[in-house]
Amino acid sequence: QVQLVESGGALVQPGGSLRLSCAASGGSIFSTYVMGWYRQAPGKQRDLVATITRTRSTSYADFVKGRFTISRDNAKNTVYLQMNSLKPEGTAVYYCGAGAGATVNYWGQGTQVTVSS
């Protein structure tokens, strides 16, 4: 069983930056998982933000391309999301997900990001 713990959420002004972290524990094969960041705004569905494979191939939702960067440190069992040029519509709970492929098998509890002046 894999446990995921997100951190780094905060209140930030529009145009600001944040780095989210997701630490994994309870499993010995973190390096083989596809890791992803997702977000869910109040009353809306959970959307994919970015993913990174075990070979560090990355993909991004169109609404974050050029502003967000996903990365992973397999030695620390941690995945990161660097978010720049944040917009108010980026206000959401951000979740970390892990899976062997396209399906997310494990979720974190989420971390709140609020973009507001």
QUILINNOR-V687133 format. One record per run of one state. SS is the DSSP state (a for helix, b for strand, c for the rest). FROM is the first residue (numbers start at 1). TO is the last residue. If there is no record, write none. Layout:
((SS;FROM;TO) (SS;FROM;TO))
This chain:
((c;1;2) (b;3;7) (c;8;10) (b;11;12) (c;13;17) (b;18;25) (c;26;29) (a;30;32) (c;33;33) (b;34;40) (c;41;45) (b;46;52) (c;53;57) (b;58;60) (c;61;67) (b;68;73) (a;74;76) (c;77;77) (b;78;83) (c;84;87) (a;88;90) (c;91;91) (b;92;99) (c;100;105) (b;106;107) (c;108;110) (b;111;115) (c;116;117))
